[in-house]
């Protein structure tokens, strides 16, 4: 547990907050360079076919037009090396690779002009001709006849299900959801000879650099990627999209900096989405509630060329104890753009289906849904036959139930009322994988008396800058305002991608090791420097406290400030590098099941007279290891809960079945949860350090706050209305079937 005198575990304001609130923080589209020009893509108006012609005549005559790139003049662009884990691209196909159109909104050309207005006008003047072909845009996936891959299996689930006294056999559906961060995707490309710097909206500058080196055919050392700040990504900015290469090629051909920013409409077609899933859940149980069989068979949409597996069975194999289980997956190719990971990929839609099934099973058994979870709590990961590194799911349920007041719940549908409204209460479990990724951090004591830490990871708005500063402050005793954190540049020591809630757990060990190493070097320097009060002293008798070097028995306030020592030694700085060993190389982590856990308790209010449904209250309890910054962590969980309200009640991208165009492809038409939709949210962390995660025992919190929210909502909706919704989002049309009325 956190100590009161440590900054680790203390609610700490973000050190980058003043930069953002004053407008000083530079995002990708904020960068400006002399002679910079602007690029605007031209996108297809069909979902399937070939480009028969591109009439550029009118566009080329317009003022300020410098270049129009397309399939015939883009020059050589390459695909990334298959199987290269260090170069993950968003799409198999490179920009303008051929003249085939595979989805509405595919880039078919890009116009570069002196001003954004000129480029926008000329892009509208480009006339594309097509040879259209039949497009498969069918929403339902029930036409799939392909093979299914067995993801996890134990026992004989089919036989166990057939003989089970109590059964659930249902299909649960999640729709396409579109990433809608406030910051749009943008690239600014600047060449210097044969080297290119890309100012990017990226959740992974190191991976972005390797991908772009392969796509552009450059040595990796000739590519630099910079992302100082990111206006959220939610997974959509994990990997490079084709527009980055388009900007880079245009800048190289013109020998001028090029800025390319997608507009909101393009965000709905060109940079990923959470794909539709259809998940068949079979649960078999004894009359005592003990699970006997579990089948989880899921399908998800993918594009014509990309084999994107959503991974809905990620949490299913280990969450509950069941001897007979199988999970299978399949991908259904449609004429849509490439899907991409969205906050909580796989586990979040997968847990919607599994937990919704568990709630239905509880009703059929006439067992409290909380009690059903406790009956089936797992003591080990039965999919791998390994112990959990640290699992407190049962405590999450128990603490959440107490805080929520679950014991006051009456089970009958529509039986709970308050202020003339019908209340519904629901719950669900949550889980998310935990991993340590490789990371290198450089810690430097600088001659100006400041402390610097450098790492090629990035802060996507979650508080990574502050976590770095907290660890250094805790290690060195230096105040936060004397620490400089330098992130978001692929030229820095390699750091992890900001995805999967893995950054915090990955960087901590590297920062700590770098700080320890730099302190040891200072101690040795103090003993070796001529004129130092510690000259020729034994290093083990020299201590470092609050920025000062002192003898072990000496008052730290009377010691020498490290800046004085550096000046005496005629050094500008002294640094050390620390590394994080990835969990898959660590024997302590390899032998355990590494996950975070949580419980979601949801209250809805239903007013049938005016058909109004609202999520009014959420209690969420999270077991995510040691919490480094409770303020930032609670913000992450609360934001994820609000996103879960959107997933449960609002979000769905709807496509025109004739063209594949998103019908609600704008911020005005795509429904997301706003402040008015946000419930009262109570966040509790159990704060048990996970020994398998290293010195600090921290796991990530970004994804797990979203897991379990949607099935808890649908359970609460059923409790209030008697309507069982199995296809998200919950619509008023569903609820009009309710027979429950107010009195």
Secondary structure as GFF3:
##gff-version 3
##sequence-region A 1 743
A	DSSP	alpha_helix	17	21	.	.	.	ID=ss1
A	DSSP	three_ten_helix	28	30	.	.	.	ID=ss2
A	DSSP	beta_strand	37	43	.	.	.	ID=ss3
A	DSSP	beta_strand	49	55	.	.	.	ID=ss4
A	DSSP	alpha_helix	57	60	.	.	.	ID=ss5
A	DSSP	beta_strand	65	70	.	.	.	ID=ss6
A	DSSP	beta_strand	100	101	.	.	.	ID=ss7
A	DSSP	beta_strand	107	113	.	.	.	ID=ss8
A	DSSP	alpha_helix	116	125	.	.	.	ID=ss9
A	DSSP	beta_strand	127	132	.	.	.	ID=ss10
A	DSSP	beta_strand	149	154	.	.	.	ID=ss11
A	DSSP	alpha_helix	157	163	.	.	.	ID=ss12
A	DSSP	beta_strand	166	174	.	.	.	ID=ss13
A	DSSP	beta_strand	186	192	.	.	.	ID=ss14
A	DSSP	beta_strand	195	200	.	.	.	ID=ss15
A	DSSP	alpha_helix	205	216	.	.	.	ID=ss16
A	DSSP	three_ten_helix	220	222	.	.	.	ID=ss17
A	DSSP	beta_strand	223	226	.	.	.	ID=ss18
A	DSSP	alpha_helix	242	254	.	.	.	ID=ss19
A	DSSP	beta_strand	258	261	.	.	.	ID=ss20
A	DSSP	alpha_helix	264	267	.	.	.	ID=ss21
A	DSSP	beta_strand	277	285	.	.	.	ID=ss22
A	DSSP	beta_strand	291	302	.	.	.	ID=ss23
A	DSSP	alpha_helix	316	319	.	.	.	ID=ss24
A	DSSP	beta_strand	325	333	.	.	.	ID=ss25
A	DSSP	alpha_helix	347	365	.	.	.	ID=ss26
A	DSSP	alpha_helix	369	375	.	.	.	ID=ss27
A	DSSP	beta_strand	387	388	.	.	.	ID=ss28
A	DSSP	alpha_helix	393	404	.	.	.	ID=ss29
A	DSSP	three_ten_helix	406	408	.	.	.	ID=ss30
A	DSSP	beta_strand	416	418	.	.	.	ID=ss31
A	DSSP	beta_strand	421	433	.	.	.	ID=ss32
A	DSSP	beta_strand	439	446	.	.	.	ID=ss33
A	DSSP	beta_strand	451	454	.	.	.	ID=ss34
A	DSSP	alpha_helix	464	476	.	.	.	ID=ss35
A	DSSP	three_ten_helix	480	482	.	.	.	ID=ss36
A	DSSP	beta_strand	483	486	.	.	.	ID=ss37
A	DSSP	alpha_helix	503	528	.	.	.	ID=ss38
A	DSSP	three_ten_helix	539	541	.	.	.	ID=ss39
A	DSSP	beta_strand	542	545	.	.	.	ID=ss40
A	DSSP	beta_strand	548	551	.	.	.	ID=ss41
A	DSSP	three_ten_helix	556	558	.	.	.	ID=ss42
A	DSSP	beta_strand	560	561	.	.	.	ID=ss43
A	DSSP	alpha_helix	562	568	.	.	.	ID=ss44
A	DSSP	beta_strand	573	580	.	.	.	ID=ss45
A	DSSP	three_ten_helix	583	585	.	.	.	ID=ss46
A	DSSP	alpha_helix	587	590	.	.	.	ID=ss47
A	DSSP	beta_strand	592	593	.	.	.	ID=ss48
A	DSSP	beta_strand	595	607	.	.	.	ID=ss49
A	DSSP	beta_strand	612	623	.	.	.	ID=ss50
A	DSSP	alpha_helix	630	649	.	.	.	ID=ss51
A	DSSP	three_ten_helix	675	677	.	.	.	ID=ss52
A	DSSP	beta_strand	680	685	.	.	.	ID=ss53
A	DSSP	three_ten_helix	691	693	.	.	.	ID=ss54
A	DSSP	alpha_helix	709	721	.	.	.	ID=ss55
A	DSSP	alpha_helix	732	735	.	.	.	ID=ss56
###
